[in-house]
Amino acid sequence: QVQLVESGGGLVQPGGSLRLSCSASGIRFDLYHMSWYRQVPGKSRESVATITSSGGTNYAASVEGRFTISRDNAKNTVFLQMHSLKFEDTAVYYCHAYGLFQVTYWGQGTQVTVSS
């Protein structure tokens, strides 16, 4: 049974930082490209950051320079370090795994709220 479990969300003031974690089980983690997506009510889910199985990274323009995605294959975990958070970063953040034969998995999401 495949599980992606996100943690680390919460309430933070503008300019603050949060670190999200996504722990994976039931997959050969090191073979999967891992991504973070986010979604606000009434809008489509958008890609925030991706880290490939070989460690290459890609970011949405809106988070470039503020967010950092990383992975620890020994712990089957992907992280999203978020700095200089803005009101518009408020969303539910989802972990996503993409593997061979276009197999994909999603986590259940974790809420990030940026508010003063």
N, CA, C and O atoms as CSV, one atom per row, in Angstrom:
chain,resi,resn,atom,element,x,y,z
A,1,GLN,N,N,0.837,-1.189,0.000
A,1,GLN,CA,C,0.000,0.000,0.000
A,1,GLN,C,C,0.879,1.248,0.000
A,1,GLN,O,O,1.749,1.426,0.853
A,2,VAL,N,N,0.622,2.101,-0.983
A,2,VAL,CA,C,1.414,3.314,-1.122
A,2,VAL,C,C,0.814,4.420,-0.261
A,2,VAL,O,O,-0.397,4.645,-0.257
A,3,GLN,N,N,1.682,5.093,0.458
A,3,GLN,CA,C,1.245,6.235,1.261
A,3,GLN,C,C,2.231,7.372,1.124
A,3,GLN,O,O,3.444,7.170,1.181
A,4,LEU,N,N,1.700,8.574,0.942
A,4,LEU,CA,C,2.471,9.811,1.016
A,4,LEU,C,C,1.840,10.636,2.126
A,4,LEU,O,O,0.663,10.991,2.051
A,5,VAL,N,N,2.611,10.935,3.140
A,5,VAL,CA,C,2.073,11.626,4.306
A,5,VAL,C,C,2.817,12.942,4.497
A,5,VAL,O,O,4.012,12.966,4.791
A,6,GLU,N,N,2.081,14.032,4.323
A,6,GLU,CA,C,2.671,15.351,4.490
A,6,GLU,C,C,2.568,15.802,5.946
A,6,GLU,O,O,1.672,15.390,6.683
A,7,SER,N,N,3.492,16.642,6.331
A,7,SER,CA,C,3.471,17.256,7.654
A,7,SER,C,C,4.206,18.579,7.594
A,7,SER,O,O,4.922,18.862,6.634
A,8,GLY,N,N,4.024,19.390,8.630
A,8,GLY,CA,C,4.763,20.645,8.732
A,8,GLY,C,C,3.974,21.888,8.399
A,8,GLY,O,O,4.477,23.000,8.556
A,9,GLY,N,N,2.747,21.720,7.944
A,9,GLY,CA,C,1.943,22.890,7.642
A,9,GLY,C,C,1.523,23.610,8.913
A,9,GLY,O,O,1.724,23.112,10.021
A,10,GLY,N,N,0.933,24.796,8.739
A,10,GLY,CA,C,0.477,25.545,9.896
A,10,GLY,C,C,0.248,26.996,9.578
A,10,GLY,O,O,0.167,27.394,8.416
A,11,LEU,N,N,0.145,27.783,10.629
A,11,LEU,CA,C,-0.083,29.222,10.525
A,11,LEU,C,C,1.236,29.955,10.730
A,11,LEU,O,O,1.965,29.694,11.686
A,12,VAL,N,N,1.528,30.869,9.825
A,12,VAL,CA,C,2.774,31.626,9.912
A,12,VAL,C,C,2.511,33.058,9.475
A,12,VAL,O,O,1.639,33.312,8.644
A,13,GLN,N,N,3.260,33.978,10.029
A,13,GLN,CA,C,3.121,35.382,9.644
A,13,GLN,C,C,3.835,35.662,8.332
A,13,GLN,O,O,4.763,34.941,7.968
A,14,PRO,N,N,3.420,36.687,7.628
A,14,PRO,CA,C,4.145,37.064,6.403
A,14,PRO,C,C,5.621,37.296,6.700
A,14,PRO,O,O,5.986,37.901,7.709
A,15,GLY,N,N,6.457,36.800,5.797
A,15,GLY,CA,C,7.892,36.890,5.995
A,15,GLY,C,C,8.477,35.725,6.756
A,15,GLY,O,O,9.697,35.598,6.857
A,16,GLY,N,N,7.630,34.878,7.290
A,16,GLY,CA,C,8.088,33.745,8.068
A,16,GLY,C,C,8.486,32.553,7.218
A,16,GLY,O,O,8.489,32.616,5.989
A,17,SER,N,N,8.822,31.468,7.898
A,17,SER,CA,C,9.296,30.258,7.233
A,17,SER,C,C,8.565,29.034,7.753
A,17,SER,O,O,8.114,28.991,8.898
A,18,LEU,N,N,8.461,28.053,6.893
A,18,LEU,CA,C,7.937,26.741,7.253
A,18,LEU,C,C,8.697,25.693,6.464
A,18,LEU,O,O,9.222,25.957,5.383
A,19,ARG,N,N,8.743,24.506,7.029
A,19,ARG,CA,C,9.352,23.378,6.318
A,19,ARG,C,C,8.344,22.251,6.259
A,19,ARG,O,O,7.922,21.722,7.288
A,20,LEU,N,N,7.962,21.888,5.048
A,20,LEU,CA,C,7.056,20.772,4.843
A,20,LEU,C,C,7.856,19.495,4.605
A,20,LEU,O,O,8.938,19.516,4.018
A,21,SER,N,N,7.299,18.397,5.071
A,21,SER,CA,C,7.894,17.084,4.840
A,21,SER,C,C,6.846,16.162,4.245
A,21,SER,O,O,5.654,16.289,4.522
A,22,CYS,N,N,7.305,15.246,3.438
A,22,CYS,CA,C,6.435,14.220,2.871
A,22,CYS,C,C,7.166,12.891,2.982
A,22,CYS,O,O,8.207,12.679,2.361
A,23,SER,N,N,6.602,12.012,3.778
A,23,SER,CA,C,7.194,10.702,3.982
A,23,SER,C,C,6.473,9.683,3.118
A,23,SER,O,O,5.249,9.567,3.175
A,24,ALA,N,N,7.223,8.951,2.326
A,24,ALA,CA,C,6.652,7.986,1.398
A,24,ALA,C,C,6.897,6.555,1.875
A,24,ALA,O,O,7.934,6.247,2.462
A,25,SER,N,N,5.928,5.702,1.612
A,25,SER,CA,C,6.077,4.280,1.900
A,25,SER,C,C,5.373,3.494,0.804
A,25,SER,O,O,4.427,3.976,0.182
A,26,GLY,N,N,5.848,2.285,0.583
A,26,GLY,CA,C,5.219,1.428,-0.414
A,26,GLY,C,C,5.688,1.636,-1.836
A,26,GLY,O,O,5.156,1.023,-2.761
A,27,ILE,N,N,6.691,2.503,-2.027
A,27,ILE,CA,C,7.251,2.725,-3.359
A,27,ILE,C,C,8.771,2.689,-3.283
A,27,ILE,O,O,9.366,2.839,-2.216
A,28,ARG,N,N,9.369,2.490,-4.425
A,28,ARG,CA,C,10.826,2.569,-4.529
A,28,ARG,C,C,11.142,4.051,-4.680
A,28,ARG,O,O,11.279,4.564,-5.790
A,29,PHE,N,N,11.252,4.714,-3.563
A,29,PHE,CA,C,11.270,6.171,-3.499
A,29,PHE,C,C,12.334,6.772,-4.417
A,29,PHE,O,O,12.070,7.765,-5.096
A,30,ASP,N,N,13.509,6.195,-4.447
A,30,ASP,CA,C,14.610,6.799,-5.186
A,30,ASP,C,C,14.379,6.806,-6.693
A,30,ASP,O,O,15.096,7.492,-7.421
A,31,LEU,N,N,13.397,6.059,-7.171
A,31,LEU,CA,C,13.112,6.018,-8.597
A,31,LEU,C,C,12.038,7.014,-9.021
A,31,LEU,O,O,11.742,7.156,-10.207
A,32,TYR,N,N,11.462,7.699,-8.042
A,32,TYR,CA,C,10.350,8.590,-8.323
A,32,TYR,C,C,10.792,10.049,-8.361
A,32,TYR,O,O,11.620,10.491,-7.564
A,33,HIS,N,N,10.211,10.789,-9.320
A,33,HIS,CA,C,10.286,12.240,-9.286
A,33,HIS,C,C,9.256,12.701,-8.255
A,33,HIS,O,O,8.123,12.220,-8.235
A,34,MET,N,N,9.664,13.633,-7.406
A,34,MET,CA,C,8.790,14.108,-6.342
A,34,MET,C,C,8.481,15.588,-6.524
A,34,MET,O,O,9.352,16.379,-6.886
A,35,SER,N,N,7.243,15.945,-6.271
A,35,SER,CA,C,6.833,17.331,-6.446
A,35,SER,C,C,5.961,17.777,-5.291
A,35,SER,O,O,5.370,16.977,-4.566
A,36,TRP,N,N,5.909,19.079,-5.157
A,36,TRP,CA,C,4.946,19.734,-4.278
A,36,TRP,C,C,4.015,20.555,-5.161
A,36,TRP,O,O,4.455,21.302,-6.035
A,37,TYR,N,N,2.728,20.401,-4.912
A,37,TYR,CA,C,1.692,21.185,-5.558
A,37,TYR,C,C,0.947,21.945,-4.462
A,37,TYR,O,O,1.059,21.632,-3.276
A,38,ARG,N,N,0.187,22.948,-4.889
A,38,ARG,CA,C,-0.677,23.638,-3.937
A,38,ARG,C,C,-1.992,24.007,-4.611
A,38,ARG,O,O,-2.084,24.125,-5.833
A,39,GLN,N,N,-2.992,24.181,-3.779
A,39,GLN,CA,C,-4.324,24.480,-4.304
A,39,GLN,C,C,-5.082,25.357,-3.315
A,39,GLN,O,O,-5.078,25.119,-2.107
A,40,VAL,N,N,-5.729,26.373,-3.864
A,40,VAL,CA,C,-6.627,27.203,-3.071
A,40,VAL,C,C,-8.040,26.962,-3.583
A,40,VAL,O,O,-8.221,26.586,-4.741
A,41,PRO,N,N,-9.037,27.172,-2.741
A,41,PRO,CA,C,-10.423,26.918,-3.161
A,41,PRO,C,C,-10.778,27.698,-4.422
A,41,PRO,O,O,-10.510,28.894,-4.530
A,42,GLY,N,N,-11.386,26.995,-5.368
A,42,GLY,CA,C,-11.830,27.644,-6.593
A,42,GLY,C,C,-10.784,27.744,-7.677
A,42,GLY,O,O,-11.054,28.246,-8.768
A,43,LYS,N,N,-9.584,27.263,-7.379
A,43,LYS,CA,C,-8.517,27.318,-8.371
A,43,LYS,C,C,-7.945,25.934,-8.620
A,43,LYS,O,O,-8.103,25.023,-7.808
A,44,SER,N,N,-7.272,25.791,-9.769
A,44,SER,CA,C,-6.657,24.515,-10.106
A,44,SER,C,C,-5.416,24.289,-9.249
A,44,SER,O,O,-4.783,25.229,-8.768
A,45,ARG,N,N,-5.095,23.026,-9.077
A,45,ARG,CA,C,-3.874,22.680,-8.363
A,45,ARG,C,C,-2.689,23.086,-9.230
A,45,ARG,O,O,-2.673,22.820,-10.431
A,46,GLU,N,N,-1.693,23.735,-8.614
A,46,GLU,CA,C,-0.541,24.191,-9.378
A,46,GLU,C,C,0.744,23.586,-8.838
A,46,GLU,O,O,0.888,23.340,-7.641
A,47,SER,N,N,1.664,23.356,-9.751
A,47,SER,CA,C,2.963,22.826,-9.370
A,47,SER,C,C,3.797,23.918,-8.727
A,47,SER,O,O,3.864,25.039,-9.229
A,48,VAL,N,N,4.430,23.585,-7.618
A,48,VAL,CA,C,5.273,24.532,-6.890
A,48,VAL,C,C,6.749,24.224,-7.119
A,48,VAL,O,O,7.535,25.113,-7.447
A,49,ALA,N,N,7.115,22.964,-6.944
A,49,ALA,CA,C,8.519,22.574,-7.077
A,49,ALA,C,C,8.597,21.087,-7.359
A,49,ALA,O,O,7.753,20.304,-6.923
A,50,THR,N,N,9.633,20.717,-8.102
A,50,THR,CA,C,9.871,19.318,-8.450
A,50,THR,C,C,11.332,18.987,-8.235
A,50,THR,O,O,12.217,19.801,-8.500
A,51,ILE,N,N,11.573,17.784,-7.753
A,51,ILE,CA,C,12.937,17.261,-7.692
A,51,ILE,C,C,12.917,15.892,-8.362
A,51,ILE,O,O,12.129,15.018,-7.999
A,52,THR,N,N,13.786,15.726,-9.332
A,52,THR,CA,C,13.793,14.476,-10.077
A,52,THR,C,C,14.494,13.380,-9.281
A,52,THR,O,O,15.083,13.628,-8.229
A,53,SER,N,N,14.414,12.166,-9.809
A,53,SER,CA,C,15.058,11.042,-9.138
A,53,SER,C,C,16.578,11.229,-9.086
A,53,SER,O,O,17.245,10.670,-8.215
A,54,SER,N,N,17.115,12.009,-10.012
A,54,SER,CA,C,18.547,12.263,-10.024
A,54,SER,C,C,18.940,13.546,-9.305
A,54,SER,O,O,20.119,13.893,-9.245
A,55,GLY,N,N,17.944,14.254,-8.756
A,55,GLY,CA,C,18.244,15.424,-7.944
A,55,GLY,C,C,18.082,16.767,-8.621
A,55,GLY,O,O,18.304,17.799,-7.987
A,56,GLY,N,N,17.706,16.791,-9.880
A,56,GLY,CA,C,17.460,18.054,-10.548
A,56,GLY,C,C,16.215,18.724,-9.996
A,56,GLY,O,O,15.272,18.041,-9.597
A,57,THR,N,N,16.198,20.043,-9.967
A,57,THR,CA,C,15.073,20.756,-9.382
A,57,THR,C,C,14.483,21.768,-10.355
A,57,THR,O,O,15.146,22.256,-11.270
A,58,ASN,N,N,13.218,22.057,-10.119
A,58,ASN,CA,C,12.501,23.041,-10.932
A,58,ASN,C,C,11.474,23.711,-10.050
A,58,ASN,O,O,10.848,23.064,-9.210
A,59,TYR,N,N,11.296,25.032,-10.244
A,59,TYR,CA,C,10.394,25.795,-9.386
A,59,TYR,C,C,9.435,26.643,-10.204
A,59,TYR,O,O,9.745,27.074,-11.315
A,60,ALA,N,N,8.273,26.869,-9.633
A,60,ALA,CA,C,7.369,27.851,-10.204
A,60,ALA,C,C,7.986,29.234,-10.037
A,60,ALA,O,O,8.689,29.491,-9.060
A,61,ALA,N,N,7.727,30.111,-10.978
A,61,ALA,CA,C,8.308,31.452,-10.938
A,61,ALA,C,C,7.919,32.191,-9.652
A,61,ALA,O,O,8.692,32.992,-9.127
A,62,SER,N,N,6.723,31.911,-9.161
A,62,SER,CA,C,6.219,32.625,-7.989
A,62,SER,C,C,6.952,32.272,-6.695
A,62,SER,O,O,6.851,33.004,-5.710
A,63,VAL,N,N,7.686,31.163,-6.685
A,63,VAL,CA,C,8.387,30.737,-5.465
A,63,VAL,C,C,9.896,30.680,-5.645
A,63,VAL,O,O,10.628,30.462,-4.680
A,64,GLU,N,N,10.365,30.872,-6.863
A,64,GLU,CA,C,11.801,30.811,-7.152
A,64,GLU,C,C,12.563,31.754,-6.227
A,64,GLU,O,O,12.215,32.927,-6.090
A,65,GLY,N,N,13.606,31.222,-5.597
A,65,GLY,CA,C,14.417,32.032,-4.693
A,65,GLY,C,C,13.920,32.068,-3.269
A,65,GLY,O,O,14.640,32.505,-2.371
A,66,ARG,N,N,12.693,31.613,-3.047
A,66,ARG,CA,C,12.140,31.602,-1.680
A,66,ARG,C,C,11.938,30.181,-1.154
A,66,ARG,O,O,12.059,29.936,0.046
A,67,PHE,N,N,11.634,29.260,-2.043
A,67,PHE,CA,C,11.378,27.867,-1.669
A,67,PHE,C,C,12.529,26.980,-2.154
A,67,PHE,O,O,13.146,27.241,-3.187
A,68,THR,N,N,12.794,25.935,-1.386
A,68,THR,CA,C,13.803,24.956,-1.779
A,68,THR,C,C,13.255,23.557,-1.570
A,68,THR,O,O,12.811,23.214,-0.475
A,69,ILE,N,N,13.285,22.754,-2.617
A,69,ILE,CA,C,12.877,21.360,-2.507
A,69,ILE,C,C,14.122,20.493,-2.377
A,69,ILE,O,O,15.144,20.746,-3.015
A,70,SER,N,N,14.017,19.471,-1.544
A,70,SER,CA,C,15.136,18.549,-1.370
A,70,SER,C,C,14.570,17.180,-1.027
A,70,SER,O,O,13.388,17.035,-0.718
A,71,ARG,N,N,15.436,16.187,-1.089
A,71,ARG,CA,C,14.989,14.836,-0.783
A,71,ARG,C,C,16.069,14.092,-0.023
A,71,ARG,O,O,17.263,14.355,-0.167
A,72,ASP,N,N,15.609,13.157,0.789
A,72,ASP,CA,C,16.503,12.257,1.509
A,72,ASP,C,C,16.063,10.842,1.164
A,72,ASP,O,O,15.121,10.313,1.754
A,73,ASN,N,N,16.741,10.247,0.222
A,73,ASN,CA,C,16.340,8.915,-0.246
A,73,ASN,C,C,16.497,7.850,0.838
A,73,ASN,O,O,15.778,6.852,0.833
A,74,ALA,N,N,17.405,8.050,1.739
A,74,ALA,CA,C,17.593,7.082,2.822
A,74,ALA,C,C,16.390,7.072,3.767
A,74,ALA,O,O,16.105,6.066,4.417
A,75,LYS,N,N,15.689,8.210,3.830
A,75,LYS,CA,C,14.528,8.320,4.719
A,75,LYS,C,C,13.211,8.355,3.951
A,75,LYS,O,O,12.145,8.534,4.540
A,76,ASN,N,N,13.291,8.182,2.624
A,76,ASN,CA,C,12.081,8.199,1.785
A,76,ASN,C,C,11.254,9.458,2.017
A,76,ASN,O,O,10.029,9.402,2.125
A,77,THR,N,N,11.931,10.573,2.091
A,77,THR,CA,C,11.269,11.825,2.439
A,77,THR,C,C,11.678,12.944,1.490
A,77,THR,O,O,12.838,13.055,1.093
A,78,VAL,N,N,10.708,13.761,1.143
A,78,VAL,CA,C,10.964,14.968,0.364
A,78,VAL,C,C,10.534,16.160,1.217
A,78,VAL,O,O,9.561,16.096,1.969
A,79,PHE,N,N,11.286,17.244,1.076
A,79,PHE,CA,C,11.057,18.424,1.890
A,79,PHE,C,C,10.759,19.637,0.999
A,79,PHE,O,O,11.150,19.690,-0.167
A,80,LEU,N,N,10.068,20.586,1.579
A,80,LEU,CA,C,9.907,21.888,0.941
A,80,LEU,C,C,10.169,22.945,2.004
A,80,LEU,O,O,9.351,23.176,2.894
A,81,GLN,N,N,11.324,23.577,1.890
A,81,GLN,CA,C,11.677,24.663,2.793
A,81,GLN,C,C,11.142,25.965,2.193
A,81,GLN,O,O,11.470,26.322,1.061
A,82,MET,N,N,10.322,26.661,2.962
A,82,MET,CA,C,9.684,27.876,2.468
A,82,MET,C,C,10.118,29.060,3.318
A,82,MET,O,O,9.963,29.050,4.539
A,83,HIS,N,N,10.654,30.067,2.672
A,83,HIS,CA,C,11.068,31.294,3.338
A,83,HIS,C,C,10.302,32.476,2.747
A,83,HIS,O,O,9.693,32.378,1.682
A,84,SER,N,N,10.352,33.599,3.472
A,84,SER,CA,C,9.729,34.852,2.995
A,84,SER,C,C,8.299,34.617,2.527
A,84,SER,O,O,7.903,35.053,1.447
A,85,LEU,N,N,7.542,33.928,3.351
A,85,LEU,CA,C,6.186,33.554,2.958
A,85,LEU,C,C,5.299,34.779,2.795
A,85,LEU,O,O,5.409,35.762,3.527
A,86,LYS,N,N,4.424,34.682,1.813
A,86,LYS,CA,C,3.508,35.762,1.474
A,86,LYS,C,C,2.066,35.298,1.671
A,86,LYS,O,O,1.793,34.100,1.745
A,87,PHE,N,N,1.151,36.259,1.755
A,87,PHE,CA,C,-0.267,35.918,1.891
A,87,PHE,C,C,-0.686,34.955,0.785
A,87,PHE,O,O,-1.435,34.008,1.024
A,88,GLU,N,N,-0.197,35.205,-0.421
A,88,GLU,CA,C,-0.625,34.403,-1.573
A,88,GLU,C,C,-0.047,32.992,-1.586
A,88,GLU,O,O,-0.377,32.199,-2.467
A,89,ASP,N,N,0.807,32.670,-0.625
A,89,ASP,CA,C,1.288,31.300,-0.492
A,89,ASP,C,C,0.310,30.430,0.284
A,89,ASP,O,O,0.491,29.216,0.371
A,90,THR,N,N,-0.716,31.041,0.843
A,90,THR,CA,C,-1.723,30.289,1.574
A,90,THR,C,C,-2.410,29.295,0.652
A,90,THR,O,O,-2.928,29.673,-0.399
A,91,ALA,N,N,-2.416,28.025,1.041
A,91,ALA,CA,C,-2.984,26.967,0.203
A,91,ALA,C,C,-2.859,25.642,0.948
A,91,ALA,O,O,-2.201,25.542,1.984
A,92,VAL,N,N,-3.506,24.642,0.390
A,92,VAL,CA,C,-3.233,23.269,0.800
A,92,VAL,C,C,-2.096,22.761,-0.079
A,92,VAL,O,O,-2.171,22.829,-1.306
A,93,TYR,N,N,-1.067,22.263,0.543
A,93,TYR,CA,C,0.111,21.784,-0.174
A,93,TYR,C,C,0.069,20.252,-0.225
A,93,TYR,O,O,-0.137,19.577,0.784
A,94,TYR,N,N,0.273,19.738,-1.437
A,94,TYR,CA,C,0.193,18.301,-1.680
A,94,TYR,C,C,1.539,17.764,-2.157
A,94,TYR,O,O,2.251,18.409,-2.928
A,95,CYS,N,N,1.857,16.604,-1.693
A,95,CYS,CA,C,3.023,15.868,-2.157
A,95,CYS,C,C,2.596,14.967,-3.315
A,95,CYS,O,O,1.512,14.384,-3.295
A,96,HIS,N,N,3.456,14.864,-4.314
A,96,HIS,CA,C,3.134,14.089,-5.511
A,96,HIS,C,C,4.343,13.263,-5.917
A,96,HIS,O,O,5.472,13.754,-5.930
A,97,ALA,N,N,4.092,12.004,-6.249
A,97,ALA,CA,C,5.150,11.118,-6.727
A,97,ALA,C,C,4.818,10.680,-8.145
A,97,ALA,O,O,3.687,10.301,-8.449
A,98,TYR,N,N,5.823,10.742,-9.003
A,98,TYR,CA,C,5.645,10.349,-10.410
A,98,TYR,C,C,6.741,9.353,-10.757
A,98,TYR,O,O,7.930,9.639,-10.621
A,99,GLY,N,N,6.310,8.161,-11.213
A,99,GLY,CA,C,7.301,7.134,-11.479
A,99,GLY,C,C,7.180,6.517,-12.850
A,99,GLY,O,O,6.578,7.086,-13.761
A,100,LEU,N,N,7.757,5.355,-12.977
A,100,LEU,CA,C,7.755,4.641,-14.251
A,100,LEU,C,C,6.335,4.334,-14.702
A,100,LEU,O,O,5.428,4.157,-13.889
A,101,PHE,N,N,6.168,4.276,-16.022
A,101,PHE,CA,C,4.864,3.962,-16.625
A,101,PHE,C,C,3.798,4.970,-16.198
A,101,PHE,O,O,2.613,4.647,-16.119
A,102,GLN,N,N,4.244,6.201,-15.924
A,102,GLN,CA,C,3.351,7.313,-15.565
A,102,GLN,C,C,2.522,7.030,-14.333
A,102,GLN,O,O,1.425,7.569,-14.190
A,103,VAL,N,N,3.018,6.206,-13.450
A,103,VAL,CA,C,2.325,5.941,-12.185
A,103,VAL,C,C,2.465,7.169,-11.291
A,103,VAL,O,O,3.564,7.702,-11.132
A,104,THR,N,N,1.363,7.616,-10.714
A,104,THR,CA,C,1.394,8.786,-9.847
A,104,THR,C,C,0.648,8.505,-8.551
A,104,THR,O,O,-0.297,7.717,-8.500
A,105,TYR,N,N,1.111,9.179,-7.513
A,105,TYR,CA,C,0.473,9.096,-6.205
A,105,TYR,C,C,0.408,10.489,-5.591
A,105,TYR,O,O,1.258,11.342,-5.846
A,106,TRP,N,N,-0.620,10.695,-4.779
A,106,TRP,CA,C,-0.811,11.976,-4.089
A,106,TRP,C,C,-0.920,11.757,-2.590
A,106,TRP,O,O,-1.420,10.733,-2.124
A,107,GLY,N,N,-0.438,12.745,-1.850
A,107,GLY,CA,C,-0.685,12.766,-0.430
A,107,GLY,C,C,-2.032,13.396,-0.136
A,107,GLY,O,O,-2.761,13.788,-1.047
A,108,GLN,N,N,-2.353,13.490,1.142
A,108,GLN,CA,C,-3.658,13.999,1.538
A,108,GLN,C,C,-3.669,15.519,1.688
A,108,GLN,O,O,-4.734,16.128,1.788
A,109,GLY,N,N,-2.494,16.124,1.705
A,109,GLY,CA,C,-2.392,17.577,1.778
A,109,GLY,C,C,-2.178,18.090,3.190
A,109,GLY,O,O,-2.591,17.468,4.168
A,110,THR,N,N,-1.521,19.244,3.273
A,110,THR,CA,C,-1.315,19.921,4.541
A,110,THR,C,C,-1.569,21.419,4.326
A,110,THR,O,O,-1.123,21.999,3.336
A,111,GLN,N,N,-2.280,22.024,5.254
A,111,GLN,CA,C,-2.683,23.425,5.103
A,111,GLN,C,C,-1.547,24.353,5.533
A,111,GLN,O,O,-0.955,24.190,6.600
A,112,VAL,N,N,-1.266,25.316,4.683
A,112,VAL,CA,C,-0.343,26.402,5.014
A,112,VAL,C,C,-1.139,27.699,4.959
A,112,VAL,O,O,-1.735,28.033,3.935
A,113,THR,N,N,-1.140,28.413,6.058
A,113,THR,CA,C,-1.858,29.683,6.126
A,113,THR,C,C,-0.892,30.795,6.516
A,113,THR,O,O,-0.254,30.742,7.567
A,114,VAL,N,N,-0.795,31.795,5.658
A,114,VAL,CA,C,0.055,32.955,5.925
A,114,VAL,C,C,-0.861,34.111,6.291
A,114,VAL,O,O,-1.630,34.602,5.464
A,115,SER,N,N,-0.768,34.530,7.524
A,115,SER,CA,C,-1.680,35.563,8.014
A,115,SER,C,C,-1.036,36.337,9.156
A,115,SER,O,O,-0.263,35.790,9.942
A,116,SER,N,N,-1.370,37.610,9.230
A,116,SER,CA,C,-0.883,38.426,10.338
A,116,SER,C,C,-1.921,38.488,11.460
A,116,SER,O,O,-1.688,39.133,12.483
